[in-house]
């Protein structure tokens, strides 16, 4: 009588001989073929989506709401910005925004047309401010995808600002751009002034703007000076590829040189102000009546830089008006940094603390050059 444990028993050799080896090999081949086929199709599809033919096809159709959703998710736009972008795309009949982003000149022109369109529709200050925020966000996205990579890209007659050790800015002009260097025309008074003349064989600091308005910082080594028969002075500098865009800024900045008026200001110490401070709301200030003259060297909706002969310390509050830019409101700011310049004047770097949306919008129209 056999044992219960002998049921189903057999030798390992018998078990292996009964396994369908041929069928297993065929299965492996089929799976490998399927995987290989999927990989080839996927690669072919990816290559096609990168092709000029596919890109052109996308640029020939209008942006859909689905395109805007994809753009929003990719670039992390706020819901309000996403809604506005969809309205701009519909109104201006923009091609697929996910591909049009590679053509910033077209986007800039269409945004400008949209600005003039909404300007005549009694748009609220809040909506106009949102438009400018979206506009600058688009510029920052462009800067991360299609920006300046080398000084070899600088066009002739473009402006490059030289930064002194005190961060004072002087405009130089690109007059030649070769494979080895760029030639910058500099003011004669700087060449003749030992305190202002850029030193040779040292790395100098510069600021420039791309055609889409994005600001870049870079350093480059000065090689030699060259004087032309017409008396013009040129600084020859090596090419640089360490251009750093200022995409981290929250608002668009404009370089200029215009008069301004500023006055001392101080916080009002009240219970109401303490409540506003706790809730990160704009606090109330008192502006003193005496005004001082200065010059604005750059401005954005977030702050500005004032050049003055007064040695005002940091962390002081100022009230600022710029009549030449039609900024008549008393904009309140705090001095974040004071720099003494070579001519014994001072640069006051100011962060705005209290500024109306109307003034912000006015500054942005200047920064985007919508109204000159």
Steps between C-alpha positions, in 0.01 A plus 500: 500500500648825390565796723286813480814714451590315178207653307623723215861408563741465216863563418621858422627375165150386405358840603748692283447275203127581513549885496427660157843663437417590141184682599694698767762611246229609256337702782828673584554588135148641469539715814840626383357582158207686658727702729734580214207606282360728771845658548542563126152652471555719808836623371352566158216701661741698718724577202195607299387738776842663487498532124452832319195353326322426830596833657376687193175305516452604864569865412237486227216424739351726766557449870235288671397501865675164531823664374468772764443239770817318396694829494361589844601167653846505340579854614296506823285800419243614752132430418447873440793517258379188321154652447652823370738314269209309349316828436810650333547192282133507393485876444829530311456164322840375611644175360569213742654684796719201592690548174454874454700549822811436285414816304501769775495790254156396375370450854630842607332670205166323562509585871560863408199495265290340775609775741372777273180302448419462871619850581201640314256270680509663845698210645547500879838570657502146643449340158762721338749411773429130439568554129843646575579219744414241234698693241816495713443134592495417128827692457660297779381176339654612171825585679530144629432346158651746255741746656839653436775241543805694385617853425546376142122549468517876571380703199693801376404829673341319794556657842712339771512667844838492674478464880764672711607356836236728655239352258470828310385436142645649182372414149745349249404421140587187304676612179660172393436135586760256367566133571754595769383825660247784511592864454321745731490875439544676835456866601819703458470655848523151654818419307658826620395452864724251689222441754245406232719337235433121493824319593662268245565127554228484765152350493248780468130486591232581244121506460314474172148439370387248242259596223210361706593734786654247740798627703829306511809536718841384380872549553768532233874568496623831352780444246605840366389849395481626145477863386363572153607795280162664573591508870255232612623261771435127488546238769579154367369222726503122470182308434312364800259211539414555867188708430254473788142611436304678770194278469469489878375860505132550572449803276640645181764768546582798279831690495466875459629834623232744609429742782307403811399654832528319831420578864568331833215285631432310819256239623194599696507311831136414557307192604351487152848496343606216729200298380593571137858390564384168648283433195771609250291796389630839387572717802434873532783754470542870561689691230698808598436810285862576405595356161844420356602457137654182366522295184336164430746263329271195484147420608253211520166452669692346791760769559752741352848648527551869578825690448545783749771707672347426841667222705176344625542185708340166427165396654365856477154565353451731203206639307560531125329676208615508136309779320685441170353147490156621613547329837353762730400264780722489810649152466645383832813286510784388722870537415638146480853599396704822474808510275750785481603580142828625357369857460407503873131462426292206625277232353198421716350158420136522606231237546145631473284429803191702417407563137162502327408267216459808280864598558615140449315487170646834391852375574434181306379690194840674506698181565324315215530813283126506428486874558809713450 
